[in-house]
Amino acid sequence: MLAHHLNFAIHRSTPVHLGVTGSVAAYKSAEILRMLLQVGLDVSVTLTSGAAKFVSPLLFESLGASAVYTSLWDTPDSAFGHLEPAQKTKAMLVAPATANTLAKMAHGIADEILSTQYLAFQGPVLVAPTMNPRLFEASATQDNLALLQKRGVKILEPESGEMACGETGRGRLPNLEYMVIEVLRALTVQDMAGTHVLVTLGPTQEFFDPVRYWTNPSTGLMGACLAMAAWLRGAKVSVVHGPVDLWFPPDVARVPVVSARQMYEACIDLWPTQDIGLMSAAVSDFSPVPFTGGKFKKRDIQDGDMRVAFTSNPDILRTLGENKAPGQKLLGFCAETGNLEHWASFKLQEKHCDLMVANSVTAEGSGFAVPTNIVYVLDAKGRNETWPTLSKSEIGWRLMEWMTQLLD
Ligand code: C5P
């Protein structure tokens, strides 16, 4: 799961508030709490009386909520529980949000704890309407949502599907990763709004015959962390990716490809409209010359001697570097087994990059299929740094910081 990796230091210990209302989906809010804690946030929780019929406050306390509020009148530690989220936290997520709570929020009704806390809240608020499709489509609910949206509340659109009541339609709680990452975005300064960012990530697969291909162990995590760092800061992100098992928010444009040649074509198409290219894909430099007679069989081997010829693939990064318009910036990676500084400097120039990130694929805690990396970073102005072992999300964040400084 991508969200599990997005533990950016910049958001660590930031207090946020989770409101839970009386929907069948309330049981999923315990997992939302766990995920918010996992990305490093400090989370307080309010259960409406309806929510408390589905799930116990003790569950949220036990999972690590910093405070759990359940009533306007019964706040053991403080008489001002109705004001505390506004005073102490930086964003509020109401998930699931019932028609009743949304109506109270829209009309300033402060007769229970959550809607009162919302009324006092001045930071960003996100709501995930979750209810029977008839309730969701009702004019009153839609009008209330429009009113909330007009006031700046972010509506996390419900998903369609089968409901607990057996009916089918719009009203299901959205993907939990989506809600968590939208909370992170609400906490982030949108200093890349209007910037178009192209990211390549993952491996490529070069087929020899219909059942065999040449590839590498890339999972795409480093590139996904870069993409998410840009997305959180408001950038319009396009991801061209090889075969990977990664989720991205719905407003990330995804272009799935298989081979290096397909990745090349997709990048050539997109590059003229981009401001920044972050090329983290582990592109296969060579492809086997395909066997054309269907599946290659043992009996096709002549005299026990199996040989496969390879041809070179186009270098995507170098092609984009050679076609850089004024103002466009490019970041490349080089995965090496040694001599990182030499190769970073060589490839920075060879591929016309503005920033080159060299990582060792043999050092422990670095390279393919691990959540951390050890990198040496060099820019075209000569600034260079070696970073200690860091999570890929932290490296992604720092590289975006560096890149935005090069844009100025
Ligand atoms: O030359 P090398 O493969 O080490 O360069 C790695 C960098 O170049 C990475 O940023 C990778 O995404 C990019 N690359 C590319 N097209 C290729 C090979 C590498 O874009 N065919």
Boltz pocket constraint, residues with backbone or C-beta under 6 A from the ligand:
constraints:
  - pocket:
      binder: B
      contacts: [[A, 200], [A, 260], [A, 279], [A, 280], [A, 281], [A, 282], [A, 283], [A, 284], [A, 285], [A, 313], [A, 314], [A, 315], [A, 316], [A, 317], [A, 318], [A, 331], [A, 332], [A, 333], [A, 334], [A, 335], [A, 347]]
      max_distance: 6.0
